[in-house]
Amino acid sequence: MDGEIVVARRRQWTPEEKAALMAEVEPERGGRVLMVARRCGISKSLLYNWRSAWRAAKRAPLPAAEFDQLGVLTDASGQSPPMPMAAVP
């Protein structure tokens, strides 16, 4: 190597690639985490972490949308403008 420094970069996985790997390790499909990890050249703990995050995301309820009226501005005459405007903090 003659003083050459080799820097290994972390691989970036797309959501589609992660989904495909997660489908392979699902028990219903008979997949094994260790076999998939070896074939892809990644750590089995990475697959377990992805699977945990994937399951947690499925269980998490979507937050309900809430709207609060912050205020309505009026002009000097006391009449409100044609379109309500939110108060700026």
DRENROVEX-411037 format. One line per 4 residues: number of its first residue (from 1); their letters; for each residue x, y, z of N, C-alpha, C, O, CB. Coordinates in steps of 0.001 Angstrom, whole numbers, padded with zeros to 6 digits, m for minus. Atoms other than C-alpha are relative to their C-alpha. Glycine has a CB too. Example, Ala and Ser with C-alpha at 12.3 -4.5 7.8 and 13.67 -1.06 7.14 Angstrom:
BEGIN
1> as> 000890:m001190:000000:012300:m004500:007800:000900:001200:000000:001936:001181:000665:m000992:000027:001246 ~ m000820:m001190:m000060:013670:m001060:007140:m000770:001090:000730:m000261:002198:000899:000414:000462:m001415 $
REM end
This chain:
BEGIN
1> mdge> 000808:m001184:000000:000000:000000:000000:000862:001264:000000:000367:002321:m000389:m000925:m000011:001190 ~ m000953:m001102:000063:003040:002306:000341:m000535:001295:000607:m000522:002336:m000050:000394:000244:m001427 ~ 000462:m001198:m000685:001575:004745:002872:m001378:000480:m000423:m001831:001536:000019:000971:001085:m000215 ~ 001330:m000387:000465:m001789:004864:001150:m001030:m000304:001079:m001047:m001399:001642:m000359:m000733:m001316 $
5> ivva> 001039:000181:m001017:m004710:005347:003530:m001323:m000274:m000703:m001758:000485:m001570:m000111:001256:000932 ~ 001284:000377:000581:m007935:003609:002636:m001084:000279:001034:m001033:m000233:002153:m000010:m001505:m000444 ~ 001110:m000339:m000896:m011098:005032:004187:m001255:m000686:m000525:m001695:m000444:m001649:m000207:001558:000100 ~ 001238:000688:000393:m014151:002804:004104:m001179:000868:000401:m001288:001287:001553:m000104:m001419:000658 $
9> rrrq> 001188:m000793:m000283:m017385:004730:003849:m001145:m000917:000403:m001209:m002085:000019:m000393:000855:m001221 ~ 001185:000751:m000378:m020610:003633:005414:m000937:m000087:m001189:m001122:000876:m001934:m000706:000648:001208 ~ 000929:000214:001105:m023046:002185:002963:m001325:000688:000308:m001783:000677:001450:m000216:m001513:m000257 ~ 001310:m000636:m000144:m026280:004093:002421:m001052:m000936:m000590:m000940:m001368:m001737:m000034:001405:m000704 $
13> wtpe> 001062:000895:000435:m029409:001957:002185:m001252:000808:m000277:m001659:001628:000546:m000276:m001092:001056 ~ 001253:m000680:000317:m032517:003224:000456:m001134:m000669:000774:m001003:m001822:001183:m000283:m000027:m001536 ~ 001145:000628:m000673:m035900:002631:002108:m000492:m001260:m000722:m000958:m002204:m000084:m001142:000998:000111 ~ 000427:001179:000763:m036711:000185:m000705:000906:m001193:000281:000430:m002321:000417:m000008:000309:m001504 $
17> ekaa> m000942:001084:m000303:m033550:m001842:m000034:m000232:m000540:001406:m000202:m001751:001622:001453:000488:m000147 ~ 000272:000432:m001369:m034282:m001922:003691:m001279:m000833:000059:m001330:m001860:000736:m000112:001215:000936 ~ 001267:000729:000009:m037859:m003033:003025:000182:m001400:m000573:m000395:m002360:m000063:m001054:000766:m000807 ~ m000240:001311:000607:m036641:m005863:000792:000736:m000919:000977:000410:m002102:001076:000811:000149:m001307 $
21> lmae> m000727:000821:m000972:m034198:m007073:003455:m000896:m000376:001170:m000819:m001497:001672:001243:000740:000508 ~ 000916:000307:m001098:m036860:m006829:006163:m000993:m001081:m000402:m001383:m001910:000421:m000746:001260:000441 ~ 000907:001042:000481:m039168:m008941:004016:000682:m001360:000021:000037:m002379:000271:m000490:000324:m001418 ~ m000737:001266:000003:m036452:m011585:003773:000168:m000587:001395:000231:m001809:001536:001359:000197:m000627 $
25> vepe> m000244:000520:m001346:m035967:m011865:007539:m001286:m000234:000789:m001226:m000625:001955:000890:000951:000760 ~ 001263:000258:m000688:m039663:m012126:008409:m000164:m001500:000222:000098:m002296:m000680:m001197:000567:m000809 ~ 000159:001428:m000311:m040417:m015438:010133:m000964:m000723:m000932:m000784:m001907:m001213:m000477:m000160:001417 ~ 000971:000647:000886:m043381:m016099:007829:000653:m000481:m001293:000197:m001445:m001907:m001145:000961:m000322 $
29> rggr> m000681:000378:001237:m040990:m016287:004898:001159:m000948:000270:001860:m001353:m000657:000504:001239:m000727 ~ m001058:000944:m000336:m038570:m018530:006757:001399:000590:m000054:002383:m000149:m000066:m000069:m001162:m000912 ~ m001302:m000652:000089:m035771:m015973:006582:000739:m000030:001324:000134:m000048:002396:m000161:001429:m000463 ~ m000834:m000028:m001190:m032899:m015979:009000:000888:001236:m000072:001517:001514:m001093:000851:m001304:000129 $
33> vlmv> m000754:m001241:m000041:m031220:m012775:010069:001468:m000246:m000304:002062:000487:m001094:m000151:000670:001358 ~ m001424:000265:000191:m027736:m014294:010179:000326:m000300:m001461:001327:000187:m001986:000440:m001162:000879 ~ m000263:000351:001402:m027980:m015740:006665:m000112:001226:m000909:000710:001409:m001807:m000978:m001093:m000470 ~ 000183:m001203:000818:m029292:m012468:005167:001161:000958:000248:001690:001552:m000692:m001362:000692:000317 $
37> arrc> m001104:m000909:m000335:m026632:m010449:007006:001304:m000452:m000665:002036:000372:m001213:000187:000080:001531 ~ m001230:000505:000636:m023811:m012685:005749:m000032:000202:m001504:000960:000618:m002102:000198:m001485:000317 ~ 000110:m000143:001450:m025090:m012633:002188:000196:001453:m000441:000791:001718:m001486:m001361:m000511:m000476 ~ m000095:m001425:000358:m025304:m008821:002192:001269:000660:000528:001571:001799:000173:m001208:000747:000528 $
41> gisk> m001229:m000559:m000549:m022069:m008309:004109:m000247:001094:001026:000500:002071:001095:000847:000539:m001105 ~ 000296:m000974:m001045:m023667:m006408:006980:m000137:m000702:001337:m000237:m001927:001403:m001280:000786:m000329 ~ 000132:000539:m001345:m023939:m006870:010713:m001429:m000455:000248:m002382:000189:m000190:000419:001041:001044 ~ 001356:000465:m000313:m026862:m008902:011980:m000688:000956:000965:m001915:001057:000965:000038:m001418:000599 $
45> slly> 000618:m000966:m000912:m027384:m006266:014689:m000646:001154:m000762:m001633:001726:m000302:001040:000544:000983 ~ 000605:m001043:000822:m028087:m003729:011951:m001388:m000445:m000466:m002336:000341:m000440:000903:000333:m001215 ~ 001307:000511:000421:m030899:m005925:010644:m000991:m000030:001168:m002168:000288:000999:000149:m001407:m000599 ~ 000876:000003:m001168:m032282:m006342:014162:m000451:001421:000341:m001609:001640:000697:000713:m000638:001205 $
49> nwrs> 000369:m001395:m000272:m032189:m002566:014666:m001029:000501:m001002:m001998:001158:m000620:001241:000898:m000032 ~ 000963:m000408:001023:m033979:m001958:011369:m001360:m000624:000281:m002391:000042:000186:000493:m000399:m001406 ~ 001265:000696:m000249:m036598:m004557:012243:m000727:000604:001200:m001946:000772:001166:000249:m001500:000233 ~ 000622:m000625:m001177:m037206:m003004:015676:m000598:001356:m000359:m001720:001671:000039:001031:000162:001135 $
53> awra> 000489:m001318:000397:m037546:000466:014171:m001215:m000133:m000915:m002166:000641:m000806:001112:000800:m000701 ~ 001103:000229:000935:m039832:m000868:011428:m001278:m000359:000757:m002354:000166:000468:000361:m001120:m001001 ~ 001168:000417:m000786:m042141:m002548:013948:m000524:001137:000865:m001737:001301:001003:000351:m001201:000880 ~ 000421:m001131:m000831:m042192:000503:016226:m000739:001039:m000843:m001706:001645:m000379:001220:000646:000695 $
57> akra> 000661:m000970:000880:m043142:002713:013279:m001397:m000481:m000371:m002309:000331:m000526:000835:000237:m001273 ~ 001325:000543:000328:m046040:000381:012435:m000957:000167:001176:m002147:000406:000974:000104:m001490:m000389 ~ 000845:m000082:m001191:m047328:000506:016039:m000332:001429:000394:m001357:001672:001030:000672:m000689:001150 ~ 000183:m001388:m000451:m046994:004267:016518:m001254:000604:m000619:m001414:000585:m001840:001233:000858:m000359 $
61> plpa> 001195:m000639:000551:m050332:006044:016180:000373:001348:m000623:001313:002015:m000191:m001082:000188:001101 ~ m000221:m001297:000621:m050484:009058:013933:m000542:001083:000919:m001629:000937:001478:m000668:000074:m001399 ~ 000495:m001068:m000880:m050776:012290:015893:m001227:000683:m000607:m001311:000889:m001818:001111:001040:000261 ~ 001205:m000691:000455:m054139:014003:015691:000353:001449:m000320:001140:002083:000383:m001131:m000073:001074 $
65> aefd> m000253:m001387:000384:m054118:017337:013935:m000758:000921:000952:m001957:000757:001179:m000421:000260:m001480 ~ 000615:m000968:m000892:m054770:020191:016325:000324:001393:m000513:001444:001669:m000942:000490:m000188:001466 ~ m000185:m001361:000446:m055258:023813:015416:m000436:000935:001113:m001511:000770:001690:m000784:000275:m001303 ~ 000331:m001010:m000986:m055200:026725:017808:m000030:001355:m000682:000880:001699:m001436:001007:m000010:001172 $
69> qlgv> 000059:m001346:000551:m056337:030196:016841:000881:000883:000859:000696:000976:002073:m001467:000540:m000057 ~ m000943:m000829:m000730:m053569:032545:017797:m000522:001410:000205:m000125:002078:001160:001319:000043:m000723 ~ 000543:m001341:m000144:m055495:035754:017292:m000441:000549:m001343:m000098:000008:m002394:001024:000926:000637 ~ 000451:m000673:001210:m057156:038065:014790:000373:001469:000147:000080:002097:001165:m001552:m000188:m000234 $
73> ltda> m000405:m001405:m000022:m055736:041473:013942:m001132:000871:m000510:m001865:000480:m001418:001272:000221:m000844 ~ 000990:m000962:000481:m057997:044471:013526:000716:001298:m000324:001816:001555:000164:m001133:000232:001052 ~ m000601:m001296:000304:m057311:047871:012076:m000465:001029:001042:m001187:000677:001975:m000376:000463:m001447 ~ 000306:m001042:m000984:m057676:051197:013951:m001499:000266:000109:m001956:000727:001156:000724:001290:m000363 $
77> sgqs> 001437:m000268:m000040:m061384:051459:013064:m000761:m001067:000780:m001953:m000909:001043:m000553:000093:m001411 ~ 000661:001067:m000738:m062137:048255:014948:m000603:m001060:m000893:m001131:m002059:m000404:m001060:000570:000868 ~ 000522:000999:000924:m063189:046401:011828:001099:m001017:m000299:002268:m000674:m000477:m000518:000665:m001313 ~ m000997:001036:000278:m061505:043115:011205:000321:m000003:m001488:m000542:000316:m002306:m000505:m001399:000455 $
81> ppmp> m000363:000070:001421:m059627:042697:007944:m000777:m001104:m000690:m001351:m001961:m000018:001510:m000231:m000169 ~ 000767:001019:000723:m061203:040574:005186:000489:m001419:000252:m000289:m002367:000143:000049:000282:m001472 ~ m000533:001334:m000230:m058908:037660:006003:000678:m000023:001369:001574:000784:001616:000997:m000412:m001130 ~ m000635:000055:m001326:m057999:036681:009589:001479:m000342:m000146:001866:m001137:m001002:m000708:m001044:000911 $
85> maav> m001444:000235:000026:m054271:036711:010255:000423:m000510:001372:m000105:m000070:002394:000787:001303:m000385 ~ m000503:000531:m001259:m052405:034756:012906:000915:001020:000639:001668:001708:m000050:000737:m001338:m000214 ~ m000878:m000919:m000727:m050676:036794:015598:001420:m000542:m000033:001641:m001747:000091:m000482:000196:001470 ~ m001406:000380:000038:m046911:036754:015363:000577:000164:001401:000399:001218:002012:000793:000856:m001043 $
89> p> m000544:m000115:m001360:m045111:036032:018643:001078:001055:000098:001634:001272:001175:000555:m001328:000457 $
REM end
